[in-house]
């Protein structure tokens, strides 16, 4: 009986999500970095500014932190192709096993 009830809960949840999607409603948090902010970040990064210099000038328009600057981590996460200068790869200290022969 518990299995049947669990299946019914799952089905009604999916039906509710489908009904909301048909009305144009989608769950989740609003994005912290908007498209305008992303363009600003990319333009200023291309000009040579660091993310730490850009961050104070950005203001989150919606959500819990409305009116505040987004975190530096949010800015780094936003564009998938932006280089993360905090985690630059270091040269390997391993010796080449072939040269040890």
C-alpha positions as CSV (number, residue, x, y, z in Angstrom):
1,X,0.0,0.0,0.0
2,X,2.9,2.4,0.8
3,X,4.4,1.7,-2.6
4,X,1.2,2.7,-4.4
5,X,0.9,5.8,-2.3
6,X,4.5,6.8,-3.2
7,X,3.8,6.2,-6.9
8,X,0.7,8.4,-6.7
9,X,2.7,11.2,-5.0
10,X,5.3,11.0,-7.8
11,X,2.6,11.1,-10.5
12,X,0.8,14.1,-9.1
13,X,4.1,15.9,-8.6
14,X,4.9,15.4,-12.3
15,X,1.4,16.5,-13.3
16,X,1.8,19.7,-11.2
17,X,5.2,20.5,-12.8
18,X,3.7,19.9,-16.3
19,X,0.7,22.2,-15.5
20,X,3.0,24.9,-14.2
21,X,5.3,24.6,-17.3
22,X,2.3,25.1,-19.6
23,X,1.5,28.3,-17.7
24,X,5.1,29.5,-18.2
25,X,6.1,29.0,-14.6
26,X,9.4,27.4,-13.8
27,X,10.9,26.7,-10.4
28,X,14.3,27.5,-9.1
29,X,16.2,30.6,-8.1
30,X,16.5,33.5,-10.3
31,X,20.0,33.8,-12.0
32,X,22.5,35.8,-10.1
33,X,24.4,36.9,-13.2
34,X,22.1,38.3,-15.9
35,X,23.0,38.4,-19.6
36,X,23.8,42.1,-19.3
37,X,26.1,41.5,-16.4
38,X,27.8,38.7,-18.3
39,X,28.5,40.9,-21.3
40,X,29.9,43.6,-19.0
41,X,32.2,41.0,-17.3
42,X,33.4,39.6,-20.6
43,X,34.0,43.1,-22.0
44,X,35.9,44.3,-19.0
45,X,37.9,41.0,-18.8
46,X,38.9,41.5,-22.4
47,X,40.2,44.9,-21.4
48,X,42.5,43.3,-18.8
49,X,40.6,43.9,-15.6
50,X,40.5,41.2,-12.9
51,X,37.3,39.7,-11.6
52,X,38.0,41.2,-8.2
53,X,38.1,44.7,-9.8
54,X,34.8,44.1,-11.8
55,X,32.8,42.6,-8.9
56,X,32.0,45.7,-6.9
57,X,30.5,47.4,-10.0
58,X,27.9,44.7,-10.6
59,X,24.5,44.8,-8.8
60,X,22.2,41.8,-8.6
61,X,18.7,42.9,-9.9
62,X,16.5,40.2,-8.3
63,X,16.4,37.5,-5.7
64,X,17.6,37.2,-2.1
65,X,20.7,39.5,-2.6
66,X,18.9,42.1,-4.7
67,X,20.9,45.4,-4.6
68,X,24.2,43.7,-3.6
69,X,27.2,42.7,-5.7
70,X,27.4,39.0,-6.7
71,X,30.2,36.9,-5.2
72,X,33.4,36.5,-7.0
73,X,32.7,32.8,-7.2
74,X,29.4,33.5,-9.0
75,X,31.2,35.6,-11.6
76,X,33.7,32.9,-12.2
77,X,31.0,30.3,-12.5
78,X,28.8,32.3,-15.0
79,X,30.6,31.9,-18.3
80,X,31.8,28.5,-19.2
81,X,34.7,29.8,-21.3
82,X,36.1,32.4,-19.0
83,X,39.6,31.4,-17.7
84,X,39.8,31.0,-14.0
85,X,43.0,32.8,-13.0
86,X,42.7,31.5,-9.4
87,X,43.4,27.9,-10.6
88,X,46.2,28.2,-13.1
89,X,47.8,24.8,-13.7
90,X,51.3,24.5,-12.2
91,X,54.1,22.7,-14.0
92,X,54.5,19.1,-13.0
93,X,57.4,18.3,-10.7
94,X,57.4,14.7,-11.7
95,X,60.4,13.4,-13.6
96,X,59.9,11.8,-16.9
97,X,60.1,8.0,-16.2
98,X,61.8,7.5,-19.6
99,X,64.6,9.9,-18.8
100,X,65.5,8.0,-15.6
101,X,66.7,4.9,-17.4
